[in-house]
Structure formats: structure tokens, C-alpha cells
Amino acid sequence: MIRRLAACLLAALVALPAGQALAACTQKDVAGIWQVYSLGYQRGYEPYWTRCVLQVNAAGNFLNGTKCADMLGREVAASGQLRLSSGPICSFVGHIAYAGVRSDVRHATLDRAKNHMDGVGVFGGGGFFFNATRR
């Protein structure tokens, strides 16, 4: 009976999904080129969307070539940083600045495959939601 129970427990442990091992992140997991889409709102204004191409190094800093465009297609250079806030759950915080506005990413979570990120943030008088896909 004890051997069967031990065998069942071992079989259950072996059958656990490997995804648990993929969950933890390091700072360098955010490095790469990201296509970002954001929906923002500001008190007294209509909602708007923005798209960005973020080029991020292993330290989380945005590199030259990082840019954002508004819904009218006006494109501007952007700067900023993403830094790891919790490795076990792959969450990041940071900021992005473009067109004279700084927006703070309050929480972003990287998926287990480390190719997609969703998050939320704030800026003076408003907030935004975003999703990002590694290119």
C-alpha cells in the first residue's frame, strides 16, 4: 500500500507541467524589441491609443530607435526603462517618456514564454493599459 502511494505521488510529481519552471524571470528577460499597443485616458478627454516600438537592453533601458506614434500617425522618439520588480511572478515597473510626457508603468507581467507582456500605468491626470509582443 505504501509503495503504491509513493509510486502514485512520484508519478504525479513527474506529470506536473514544466511551466512552473518557466515562471521565474531575470532582468535580462525584458531585453529585445517589443511592439506595444496602449489605450490611454485622461480626465476631460476622449480615450486614445498609442503604439510604440521599444528597443530594450539587458539592463532594461530603452535604446536609440525607441519610438511611439499616436493615433494620427505622428511618430516621436521615446526613452525610458523597465526593471524587474518580482522575479518569481515576472513583474516589471518602469517609465516611458515621449512628446514631453512621462508615463509610469506601475505593473507589467511577462508571460511564461517571455514573449508577451501586459500592464497598467499612470501619468498626470490619467492612466493607460498596454500589451506588448516581442518581435
Sequence and secondary structure as in RCSB ss.txt:
>XXXX:A:sequence
MIRRLAACLLAALVALPAGQALAACTQKDVAGIWQVYSLGYQRGYEPYWTRCVLQVNAAGNFLNGTKCADMLGRE
VAASGQLRLSSGPICSFVGHIAYAGVRSDVRHATLDRAKNHMDGVGVFGGGGFFFNATRR
>XXXX:A:secstr
 HHHHHHHHHHHHHTS THHHH    GGGG EEEEEEEEEEETTS  EEEEEEEEE TTSBB TT EEEETT  E
EEEEEEEEEEETTTTEEEEEEEETTEEEEEEEEEE TTSSEEEEEEEETTEEEEEEEEE 
